[in-house]
Amino acid sequence: MSGRHESGDRGSPYAPHTADETAAMLDAVGADDVSELFDIPEAVAFDGEFDIEERTEREAERHVRGLLSRNDDLTEFLGRGHYEHYVPSLVDHLSLRSEFLTSYTQYQPEITQGFLQALFEYQSMLVELTGLDIVNASMYDHATALAEAALLAARVRSTDGDRVLVPDYLLANRRDVLENYTDGAGLSVETFATDDGNVDADALAEAIDDDAVMVYAENPTTRGTVEENLETVGDLADDHDALFCLGSDPVALSILQEPAAVGADVVVGDAATLGLPTAYGMGLGLFACRDDFVRQVPGRLVGASEDAADKRTYTLTLQTREQHIRKERATSNICTNQAWVALRTAIHAAYLGPDGLVNLANDCVRLADDLAERLDDVTGLQAPVHDRHHFREFVAHTDQPANAVVADLEAEGFAVHAVGDHEIQVCITDSNEHAADRLVAAFEEVA
Amino acid sequence: MNYDQARWTDGETKRGEDADGQYEPLLSEKNSEEVEVESPLPDELTRDSVELPDLEEPQLARHYTRLSQMNYGVESGPYPLGSCTMKYNPKFTEDVAALPSAGVHHDRSDRSLQGTLGLMAGLQEYLADIGGMDAVSLQPPAGAAGEFTGILVAKAFHEHNGEGDQRDEIIVPDSAHGTNFASAALAGYDVVELPSGDDGRVDLEALEAAASDRTALFMLTNPNTLGLFERDIEEIADIVHDAGGLLYYDGANLNALLGQARPGDMGFDIMHYNVHKTFATPHGGGGPGAGPVGVVSDLAEFLPAPRVRETEDGEAEYERFDPENTVGKVHGFEGNWLVLVKAYAYIARLGDDGLSDAAEKAVLNANYLASQIEYEVPFEPFHHEFVASAGDQDAADVAKRMLDYGVHPPTTKWPEIVSEALMTEPTEIESKDTLDQLADAFDRVAAEDDETLANAPNRTTARRIDQTSAARDLRLSWQSLDGDEE
């Protein structure tokens, strides 16, 4: 049997028209040829070729597989904002159900209750983990969520001001996004010093004034340390009527100090630490805040409602904040977001349950401690650099130039970060702990 | 077409007591556990407890399967949602995106990521060819992020030419997507809204009047949101360029032009591609998408960093590099990479002929469907989508009633140029039979009375949902339901 769209047949394999049907449809619209339906002036019509060959599915699959196979098979001990935990099979199988995967934004709630309920459940689980009242669903990633937090701070703050204060460990990529997003609002991003991987309370007290609209800190920090001064940050922000924005993620939040309890007004982060494996930085922007800000929140919100049968249902709500209604006065320009990743995060969180989440988070503490201790025993390495508690990752000092150590490790099949002339950063989770012995052995060879 | 959507009430875990009060219960209502947090960390650095649902895997599988059955996707039935281009998403693209070789960390060396970088270079080239652009950045994670990025590029260009402060306006047609306005505002620009002409297209005189030495950018989609091709596009480009501004192409409607015309050839300087629309990657219930940005050569130096290029030694090796006057970053990493893999695979599958045929069939389908329905279509000739008017009926009610006939309705009440608008885009994936069923659904609803419409839908999981009370009495988490009376 020859398939209609196998090799040699010309045209989109996903347009199901037979020649007879095409003819009947053209007849119905009164055209002899499809080209008559195009209202394009000759001067701008395209008559060239892209020279993209048409492939059968197996040829296309083989082509893409072949391209990607040029990636080296390295065991990654990488973090710094992009983390991998084991994602249970259940997450793939359920989230790939086409009713979820191939649907659009829930503008017709009666027929999209399933996705709306899943997003409501995502919001609820993150409300529990952050202790804040509102979680949106969703932003693109940690960096853009941080930027939206600064814009929110500028909108809701009662007095003027234009300073956004960030710690000196802030990742350059996050800072760059933050500056790009806030430039149009006239905000300026300024750095305060940190002390041994934590906020330096004196430096922050020195830096903050009534022109600060927001203070940002992380827990765990970019350097893998657990922050010990969150309440101080919250108090200082409060004293100056600035918002306190905390960066974190759902795994860390399940054991670390509850953001609401230390005075955080906004929590941002990458929630894809649950739900997505490493995907070249693709993520899920977490955005949570206090309910005072509900009408200024960026992004989509799912709320409970009732239907005509008086049953509880779910729907997108407060859409008058959004760009398709409010246009240039919207709380953000976001339209397509990361809803499907939020679905995956919700399934992963529900799969783990409260015990599973706490255990996973505790593993992130123990595994990092153990590995740092073992690397500290390797000649030429001192780990961790910071005398703090750690979560998932830590910075180590290398006697050799860090770049050389990283390159040598890559030749041995491992990837770690170089973060300074003599500093490397190593991240360990449930996804790579099985290779910890081999990593230590490799360090012994190259350090 | 008869249709009944799944509706689940759970009498098992609730023992029937609330079975009439809700559809599928929330996870928290099935089982919730509060656990004390015991940790290797000192107590003062940890929380006391955490309370979350605690269900076994089979129960979770059933919960999410039920939720999926209470949701409508492209594979559930027709989804002619105007401006959204809800196409079928080939399955093999999911498989290649799930390959272990696709799942890499961002911070690895270029040398170890030749597959990832090679695919990105290939996609940059595909998109540049298709759009008639000279350089492409893949970083923006969605269409609106692409708009924002394009505006940042335009801003950097004007600043580079010493006109940054002077050019503080962006012109946007009244029929444009809301994101155009919001993206312009986000970048700090004043928005000048351009009224459409009587024929639904850009009014050249109005544009002449609006364009000035304050114009940074004119944002336009072509075909526009009424599906109409802006036939005066060369004159439009001249007006904008003569005023010293740049012309931006909103790629939402690119599906109509694949292989037929290219934004670059029409005089556009900057564009974004909605790969989740045009190149059939799943919309995921609202995302992720990806919104790569293409520019003409004069603007390439301002694109986000890094981009990907072949190394100069001609060894077919790839590297990341920062454009000379880059605007920096618009996403923490490189955007929605897995979506880009799927888009690449889709383009590699279709090739020139498949892409061109997709546009032809999309336009044929829209024209055929419009010819088969009773509702008036005031503006034509349209391309891949048309805007019908529900006339005396309420377009939102029409949409609710269409759900009963097993089809996802069009986009309603937008653009406002057409009263009670039904903005319809069947895409190329629908067969003649399906289009006939869609037309039948339109016509049945057109013949029905207002009361029938107002009481719809009846065959979906939920009956008509009260949007007003959802906004007035905000319940945004299950924690906020505690006071609810069941």
Interface residues (C-beta under 8 A of the other chain):
Chain A: R10 G11 S12 P13 Y14 A15 P16 H17 E21 T22 A24 M25 L26 A28 V29 A31 V34 S35 L37 F38 D39 I40 P41 A43 V44 A45 F46 E49 F50 D51 I52 E53 E54 R55 E57 A60 E61 H63 V64 R65 L67 L68 S69 R70 N71 D72 D73 L74 E76 L78 R80 G81 H82 E84 L90 D92 H93 L94 S95 L96 R97 S98 E99 F100 L101 T102 S103 Y104 T105 Q106 Y107 Q108 P109 E110 I111 T112 Q113 G114 F115 Q117 A118 L119 F120 E121 Q123 S124 M125 V127 E128 L129 D133 I134 V135 S138 Y140 D141 H142 A143 T144 L171 N173 R174 D176 V177 E179 N180 Y181 D183 G184 A185 G186 V226 E228 S254 I255 L256 Q257 E258 A261 D270 P277 T278 A279 Y280 G281 M282 G283 D291 V294 R300 L301 V302 G303 A304 S305 E306 D307 A308 A309 K311 R312 T313 T315 T317 L318 T320 E322 Q323 H324 I325 R326 K327 E328 R329 A330 S332 N333 I334 C335 T336 N337 Q338 A339 W340 V341 L343 I347 A349 A350 Y351 G353 P354 D355 L357 V358 A361 N362 V365 R366 D369 H389 V406 A407 E410 A415 H417
Chain B: Q5 D20 G21 Q22 Y23 E24 L26 L27 S28 E33 E34 V35 V37 E38 S39 P40 L41 P42 L45 T46 R47 V50 E51 L52 P53 D54 L55 E57 L60 A61 H63 Y64 T65 R66 L67 S68 Q69 M70 N71 Y72 G73 V74 E75 S76 Y79 L81 C84 M86 K87 Y88 N89 P90 F92 E94 D95 V96 A98 L99 P100 S101 A102 G103 V104 H105 H106 D107 R108 S109 R111 S112 L113 Q114 G115 T116 G118 L119 G122 Y126 D129 I130 G132 P141 A142 G143 A144 A145 E147 F148 L152 H177 G178 T179 F181 A182 S183 A184 A185 L186 A187 G188 Y189 V191 L228 F229 R231 I233 E234 L257 G259 Q260 A261 R262 D265 M266 N274 H276 A280 P282 H283 G284 G285 G286 G287 P288 G289 G291 V327 G328 K329 V330 H331 G332 F333 E334 G335 N336 W337 L338 V339 V341 Y344 A345 I347 A348 R349 L350 G351 D352 D353 G354 L355 D357 A358 E360 K361 V363 L364 N365 N367 Y368 S371 Q372 P381 H383 A399 K400 L403 H408 P409 T411 W414 E428 I429 E430 S431 K432 L435 N455 P457 T460 T461 A462 R463 R464 I465 D466 Q467 S469 A470 A471 L474 R475 L476 S477 W478 Q479 S480 L481 D484
